Amino acid sequence: MVDKIVSAEAAVAIVQNGDVLATTGYGGHGVPEHLLVALENRFIETGEPGNLTLVHSTGQGDGRDKGLNRLAHKGLIKRVIGGYYGLSPKLTQLAIDNIVEAYNFPEGCILQLYRDIAAGKPGTFSKVGIGTYVDPRLEGGRMNEVTTEDLVEVVKLHGEDWLFFRAFPFSVAFLRGTTADMEGNISIEREALMLEDLVLAMAAKNSGGYVICQVERIAQAG
C-alpha cells in the first residue's frame, strides 16, 4: 500500500492544471494553512498548477495574508465560487480587477451542494436567494464582467420557483485534522470546529478526486 503520510509539498503535487479545489475553514479555524502555503510556493517556483477553480463555503483567512489570500495569484486561480470573501481581500481584488471569474452564493447553499455532490445528486434545490443577486434573472451570483456562465438556474416545481445550484465534481479537497494514522484515518479532537471536513472528503472521494488533510500528529493504526 502506498504510504499515505507525505509532506505538504508532496501532497500538493497532486493538484493539476484546471482542477477544482475545495478548501475547508472558518476564519482561521480549521484552515489547512500549510497546504495553502505549499501550493502557493509551488506556483511561484514553477508556474503550476494554473487555472484552478477554488470553492469555499465560508471566509478563510485573516483579512491580510493568510488563508485563501495565499492563492491570490494571477494564473493560479481561474474561477472562485465562495460564500464569503471578507477575510480574503487579495482574492477579492482579483475579482474586482476582472482577473478571475467570481461567484458569491449563500454559504448554506454551498454546504448543501457539498452534500449533494457527495450523494451523487445533480445539484441543490433551494428557495434561498430568490429575488436577490443570486437569482439568475438578476445577476446569478456573478461578481464581475468576466464571469458569464450561469451556475444557478430557476426551476419551477409544483407551481413554485426554486433555485437550482448545479453540481460539479471536485478534483481535490484540502482539509485539516488533528491526528492521522498510517492508513489515512483522521480525528479532530483538538480542532475548534467540526466544519465541513467529512462531507468535503465524501464529495471529493465520490467525484473520483483526492482528499489531502493537514494534521498535527501521526498515530499507529488502531
C-alpha positions, 0 to 999 in steps of 0.5 A: 500500500502506498504510504499515505503520510507525505509532506505538504509539498508532496501532497500538493503535487497532486493538484493539476492544471484546471482542477477544482479545489475545495478548501475547508475553514472558518476564519482561521479555524480549521484552515489547512494553512500549510497546504495553502502555503505549499501550493502557493510556493509551488506556483511561484517556483514553477508556474503550476498548477494554473487555472484552478477553480477554488470553492469555499463555503465560508471566509478563510483567512485573516483579512491580510495574508493568510488563508485563501489570500495565499492563492491570490495569484494571477494564473493560479486561480481561474474561477472562485465560487465562495460564500464569503470573501471578507477575510480574503481581500487579495482574492477579492481584488482579483475579482474586482480587477476582472482577473478571475471569474467570481461567484458569491452564493449563500454559504448554506447553499454551498454546504448543501451542494457539498452534500449533494455532490457527495450523494451523487445528486445533480445539484441543490434545490433551494428557495434561498436567494430568490429575488436577490443577486443570486437569482439568475434573472438578476445577476446569478451570483456573478461578481464581475464582467468576466464571469458569464456562465450561469451556475444557478438556474430557476426551476419551477416545481409544483407551481413554485420557483426554486433555485437550482445550484448545479453540481460539479465534481471536485478534483481535490479537497484540502482539509485539516485534522488533528491526528492521522494514522498510517492508513489515512484515518483522521480525528479532530479532537483538538480542532475548534470546529467540526466544519465541513471536513467529512462531507468535503472528503465524501464529495471529493472521494465520490467525484473520483478526486483526492482528499489531502488533510493537514494534521498535527500528529501521526498515530499507529493504526488502531 
